[in-house]
Amino acid sequence: MQAGYVLVDDHDFETAQKMGCPVKATQGGMDIYPPGKVTGFSSDHVTISGKNGSKRLFRSVNRFEVVEAAAAAQE
């Protein structure tokens, strides 16, 4: 996954979770939660864990975007 890739369907979230890509959540261009790794997801929510702990965010009202490419995140 490349930086800037927007996660939309379950396959996207599963891939980001497996690869450990840092993901940020935004609403209307504003960052809602700092970048972190996807630790769980459902049809309604996405859980992101980062420096500030874990946050469960509504999937329908947030935009989830990869911050770093997968290879860079694993180094």
N, C-alpha and C positions, 0 to 999 in steps of 0.2 A: 504494500500500500504506500502511496506517495503522499507527501504533505499536501494538504488542501483537499484531499478526497473526502467527500461527504458520505457519511454512513446513512443508508436509507432502509435497507431490508435486513432480515435476520442474518442472512449470509454475511453481510458487511460487518455487523456487530460481532458475529462469531469469529470471523477472520481477524479483526482488530484485537479481540480478546486473546486469541491463540498466539498472535504475533507480538503482543505486548506494545502495540502502538499507542503513544500518548494521544489522547483525544480531548478536545475542549467542547463545551456546550455553550451555544449562543442563542440569543433571542433578539431579533431585529437589529443585528449588528453589534450587540453588547455582549461581552463575556459574562455568562451566568456562573460558571464554576471554572477554576483554573485547570489546566491540562492534567490529566491523570489517565490511568489504565482502566479499561472496561473490565469490571470484575463480575458483572452479571447483567442480564437483560431479559425482558419479557415483552409481550405485545404492548404493554402500557408504560414500562419504566426501563431506564438504563442506570446502572450503578457505576460510578466512576470513583476510583480510589487514587488519592494523590497525597501530597505533603500535608494537606489540611484534613486528612481522614477520608471517609467515604461519604458520598452524597448520592441519593437516589433521586433521579430527575425524570419528569414526565417526558415520554418519547414524542408525543404528539405536538407539544408546544415548543420544543427545543430543536436546534440544528446541531448535529454532532459532526465534527470535522477532525480529521487526522492532522496533528501538529507536526510530527516528524515522520519521515519515511521509516518503514519497518527495519531496514538494515541499520540505520543510524540509531534507532531506539535500542537495538540489541547489543550494540558495541559497548 
